[in-house]
Amino acid sequence: MATVSQWVPFRTLAWRECHRFLRIWKQSLVPPLITQSLYFIIFGAFLGARVGDVQGVGYAQFIVPGMVMMGVINGAFSNVAFSFFAAKFQRSIEELLVSPVKPATILGGYVAGGALRGLLTGLLIFAVSMFFARPAVEHPFVLVAFALLAAVLFAIGGFLNGLFAKSFDDAGVFTTFILTPLIYLSGIFYPVTALPEPWQTISRINPILYLVSGMRAGFFGNPEIPVSVSLGMVAVISVGLWMLALRLLKQGRGLTA
């Protein structure tokens, strides 16, 4: 009975989050498609002709996994970060807190909604990439696994960002100063193995590197990092962030704007 009673609020929260970003699709889905198309034109078409093949594939194809991963990460993170902070700012989060909905259900509903936006964004970017690179997919299950992990991981990260943010400016600070540099330094536009030491070793601290490597394994089957290592690393970080977010939510930390 408890499972059924929590399923209804979970489904409602997840659907509300999905309905929110689908209602404003011109703001939530179109901008990343335009941005990624420009990346493909500039880096894939213009620069790619001079770079040549990278790891056995054309440069335009080489950057596709990173472009898709970037869309998944940004979509999942921003959806939850700004949605949860808006709930704090409007004090609508208090309605959930006084209801019989469990903290895990609240967290799960927000994460599910954010993850769905991230996955939809990544799927649309993949569709756009077919016009520029026509990438092959050698291991679809590996690709889907890493896309799901990335969506969940950064949806949880977005929840933590929204939890700690005190203003709408705070909600964007993490994206600007931490998330964006991590994305661009994760090997999206270059193979990490081409970096000199100590930068190659330093890059392995970046969790997004493992997601990009795993996604590239799903496309081309030649990861820079073993798939099992990447899966284990991302899974451990995801579980750790989930437990942290759930603990903070139960303690009521950061629930006032």
N, C-alpha and C positions, 0 to 999 in steps of 0.2 A: 504493500500500500504506500509506503514511504517513497519507493522508487517512482510510482505513478504520480504522486503528488508533486514531486520535484521535476518530473519530466515536463509537466505543463508550463511552469514558469521558465524553465530552461528554453523550451521551444519558443515561447512568447518573446523572451529577451533576444534570442538569436534572430527570430523573424523581424523584430523591431529594428535591430541593427542592419539587417539586410535591406529592409524596406527604406530605411533612412538613406543609405548610400545609393540605392537604385532610384529613389525619387529625385536625387540631385546628380544624376549620372553625368551631366555636362560638366560638373565640377569634380566628381570623384573618379570617373573612368576615362573621359576624353583627354584631359591634360597629360597623363602619363603616356598615352598612345602617341600624342603629338611629339612629346619630348623624346621618346624612344625612337620614333621615326627619324627625327633629326640626327640622333646618334648613329643610326644605321646608314643614313645618307652621308654624313660627314666622315665617320670612322670606317664604316664598312665599304662604301663606294669610293670615296675620294682617297682616304688614307690607306685603305686596304690594298689598292692597286700598287702602292709603293712598298708596303710591308711584305706582301706575298703570303705564302703558307705559314701557318703556325701550328706546330704539333700535328702536321699531316693534313690540315684542313685550311681552307681559305680564311682570311682574317675576318671577313663578314660573318662566316659561320662560327668562327671561334668565339666571337663576342655574344652570340645569341644566348647561350646558357646564362651568362652574367646579366644580360639585359632582362631576361625573364625573371631571374632571381631578384634583381633590383626592384622590379615591379611588384613581386610578391611581398617583399620585405616592406617597402614603403607603403603599400596599400594596407597591409595588416596592421602595421604600427600606427599610422596616422589615424586610421578609422577608430581604433580603441582609445588612443590617447585623447583625441579631441571629443569623442562621444562621452567618455566617462567624466572628463573634466566638465563638460557642459552639464551633465547630470548633477555634479557637485555644485556648479555655479547657480543652477536653477533650483537647487535643493530638492530635486525630484528623487535623488538617491535615498533620501530619508524615507520615502514611501516603501522602497524595497527593504530597507533596514528594519522597519517596524513590522514587516509582513513575515509570515512563516517560511519565507524562502531562505534556504541555507546559503552561507557565504560561497561555498563551492559552486552552487548553482548560479549565483550572480556572476562569479568570475568566469565560469564555463560559458554562460550566455554571451557575455561580451567577447570572450576569446573566439567563440564559434562564429559570431558575426564578423569580427575583424578578419579571421582566417578565410572566410568565404570571399570577402572583398579582395584580399590579397591573391587568392587562387584565381578569381575571375580576372583580375588585372593581369596576372601572369599569362593566363590563357589567351587573352586578347593580344598581348604583346607577342606571344608566339605566333598567333595568326598573322600579325603585321609582318613579322620577320620572314614569312614565306614569300613576300613580295620582293625581299632584298637578298636573301641568302639561301632559302630552301634547305634548312638544316635537316639532317637525318636523325632519327631517334632509334638508337640501337637497343637500349634497355629501358623501355617505358615504365616498368615497375620501379626501377631505381629513380627515375626522374620524378615520378609521382610521390614517392616516399620523401625525397628531399624537399619537394615543393610543399608538402603537408607539414613537415617538420619546421621549415622556415616560416610558414604562415602561423603556426601555433606559437613558435618561439617568440616571434616579434609581435604577435598579438598580446602575449603576456607582457612583453617589454613595454608595449604601448599602455597597457593597464597600469603598470608601475609608474610610468611617466605621468599619466593622468592622476594617479594617486598622490604623487609628490608635488605636482604643479599647484601653484598658488594663484596663477593668472594665466590668461591665454598666451601671453608672451613666454611664460615658463614652459607651456606645453610644446612650444616650438624650439626652445633652446636645445634640448637634447638632440632633436633631429638635425639641427644646423651644425652643432659643434662636435657631436659624437657619432651619430648614426651615419651621416653623409660621408665624413672622412673614412669611417670603417668600410663603407660600401666601395668607395673608389680605390681603397688600398687593399682590396681583397682578391686581386687578380682577374678582375672582369675584363680589362683591356690588355692584359699582358700575362704571360705565364710566370708564376712566382719563382719557378726554378731558374729563370733568367736573371733574377736579382743577385747582386753580389752579397756576400756576407759582410756585416751581420744582419742586413735587411731581410734576407730570406728567412733566417731564424726568428727575427722579430715579427715577421708577418704571420707566423704560425700561432701567435697569441690571438690573432683576430678570428673570432668564431665564424664570421661570414666567409672567410677563406674556405672553410670546410664545406659550407653549403654550396659555394660556387664550384668547388672541385667535385662534389657529389653530383650536382646538376650536370656538369660537363661529362661526368661518367655516364649519366643516363643518355646523353646525346651521342657521344663519340666513343665511349668505352675506354678512354685512356686517361684516368684521373691522375693528378699530381700527388694526391694523398689516397691511400687505400680506402675503399668505400666503407669497410668495417670500422676503421678509425674515425672517419668523418661521422658516420651514423652514431657511434658511441659518444663522441664528443658533443654533438648537438643534442642527443637525447639526455645526457647528464645535465647540460646547461638548462634545457627546457624543464626538467623535473625540479631542479634547484630553484629556478625563477618562479615556477608554479607554487612551490611550497612557501617561498618568501612572500609572494603576492597574497596567498591565502591566509598566511599568518598575520600580515599587516591588516587585511580586511577584517579578520576576526577581532583584532585589537582595536579597530576603529581608527587606525592611523591614517592621516591625510584625507579624511572624508569631509572636510570643510574647506571651501575655497578662500 
